[in-house]
């Protein structure tokens, strides 16, 4: 395994799944036949899977057991109980070092297969990243903040990664940093209307917050106008069974 607990690219989402008939039925009613299941923690989170939403165990309904390698700028806070990385700078360093290690690991094992000699060490985490650094498997970057898009693109450019983005909802602000053709999975979690009925509350609301409330539902339209391939996700909605199509219609209206 990797030395850092946030680096688990060898994890397989389909092996950790448990059947959720109610959840699957709710997604079927929304019109989905399959689901892209992504591990939810870590910097290198493991292999995502494509599963059928038919009845029965997800583990028997796996369509593809490896789809993409989810990445995120996840880091802990400062304090005695926190583990590295605890800052954005640290998580960026961990991302780059792990990808460099994966490149080295692939080169060393390829040379061993050619010329023999002492067998190199085996590392499941670095081996799992082989298809990623060779450009064979995409990375699925989960963005949490506006400036994460530029950070993810910079890492992808450095290591020639096939990039898919799971958007933060702020993509309309940073379209200049988004390379043409990079797909974005668009969130439908929009800001709640700010409380402005009370003069005291209204005075505390920033222009930035007001602008995002107004413009966030048009995020998908701005991406589409920039010729970006997009898809919507129900992830993050509190009640997707009632909110999903309402939010999609609002995005289309914008």
Residue pairs with C-beta under 8 A, 6 or more apart in sequence:
1 8
1 10
1 123
1 124
1 125
2 8
2 9
2 44
2 98
2 123
2 125
2 126
4 43
4 83
4 84
4 94
4 98
5 42
5 83
6 41
6 42
6 43
6 44
6 74
6 83
6 85
6 91
6 94
7 42
7 43
7 44
7 94
7 98
7 125
8 39
8 42
8 44
8 45
8 46
8 125
9 44
9 45
9 46
9 47
9 69
9 125
9 128
9 129
9 132
10 46
10 47
10 124
10 125
10 127
10 128
11 39
11 45
11 46
11 47
12 46
12 47
12 49
12 65
12 66
13 37
13 38
13 39
13 46
13 47
13 48
13 49
14 37
14 49
14 51
14 58
14 59
14 62
14 65
15 59
16 39
17 37
17 49
17 51
17 58
17 59
18 58
19 56
19 57
19 58
19 59
20 58
21 55
24 35
24 53
24 54
24 55
24 58
26 240
26 241
27 35
27 53
27 234
27 240
28 53
29 241
30 234
30 240
30 241
30 244
30 245
32 53
32 234
33 52
33 53
34 50
34 51
34 52
34 53
34 63
35 50
35 51
35 53
36 48
36 49
36 50
36 67
37 48
37 49
37 50
37 51
37 58
38 45
38 48
38 70
38 140
38 142
38 166
39 45
39 46
39 48
39 70
41 74
42 72
42 74
43 71
43 72
43 73
43 74
43 75
43 85
43 91
43 94
43 95
43 98
44 69
44 70
44 71
44 95
44 98
44 125
44 129
45 69
45 70
45 71
45 72
46 69
46 70
47 65
47 66
47 67
47 68
47 69
47 128
48 66
48 67
48 68
48 69
48 70
48 140
49 62
49 63
49 64
49 65
49 66
49 67
50 62
50 63
50 64
50 67
51 58
51 61
51 62
51 63
52 61
52 62
52 63
53 61
54 61
66 137
67 140
68 137
68 138
68 139
68 140
68 164
69 128
69 129
69 132
69 137
69 138
69 139
69 140
70 139
70 140
70 141
70 142
71 95
71 139
71 140
71 141
71 142
71 152
72 141
72 142
72 144
73 88
73 91
73 92
73 95
73 144
73 145
73 148
73 151
73 152
74 91
75 85
75 86
75 87
75 88
75 90
75 91
76 82
76 83
76 85
76 86
77 86
78 86
78 87
84 90
84 94
85 91
85 93
85 94
92 151
92 155
95 155
96 155
96 158
98 125
98 126
98 129
99 129
99 132
99 133
99 155
99 159
101 126
102 126
102 129
102 130
102 132
102 133
103 133
103 159
105 120
105 123
105 126
105 127
105 129
105 130
106 126
106 130
106 133
106 134
108 120
109 120
112 119
112 120
131 137
132 139
132 161
133 159
133 161
135 160
135 161
135 162
137 162
138 161
138 162
138 163
138 164
139 156
139 161
139 162
139 163
139 164
140 164
140 166
141 148
141 152
141 156
141 163
141 164
141 165
141 166
142 166
143 149
143 152
143 165
143 166
143 167
143 168
144 168
145 168
145 170
146 168
146 170
146 173
146 174
147 174
148 168
149 165
149 167
149 168
149 170
149 171
149 174
149 177
149 178
150 174
150 177
152 163
152 165
153 163
153 177
153 178
153 179
153 182
155 161
156 162
156 163
163 179
163 182
164 182
164 183
164 184
164 185
165 171
165 178
165 182
165 183
165 184
165 185
166 184
166 185
166 187
166 233
166 235
167 184
167 185
167 186
167 187
167 219
168 187
169 186
169 187
169 189
169 190
169 216
169 219
170 212
170 216
170 219
171 178
171 184
171 186
171 219
171 222
171 223
172 215
172 216
172 218
172 219
172 222
172 223
175 222
175 223
175 226
178 184
178 223
178 226
178 228
180 226
180 227
180 228
181 227
181 228
181 229
182 228
182 229
183 228
183 229
183 230
183 231
184 223
184 228
184 229
184 230
184 231
185 230
185 231
185 232
185 233
186 219
186 220
186 223
186 230
186 231
186 232
186 233
186 251
187 233
187 235
187 236
188 232
188 233
188 234
188 236
188 237
188 243
188 244
188 247
188 248
188 251
189 236
189 237
190 213
190 216
190 217
190 247
190 250
191 209
191 212
191 213
191 216
192 213
193 213
194 201
194 202
194 205
194 209
194 210
194 213
195 201
195 202
195 205
196 202
196 205
217 247
217 250
217 251
217 253
217 254
218 251
218 254
219 251
220 230
220 232
220 251
220 254
221 251
221 254
223 230
224 230
232 244
232 247
232 248
232 251
234 240
234 244
237 243
237 244
237 247
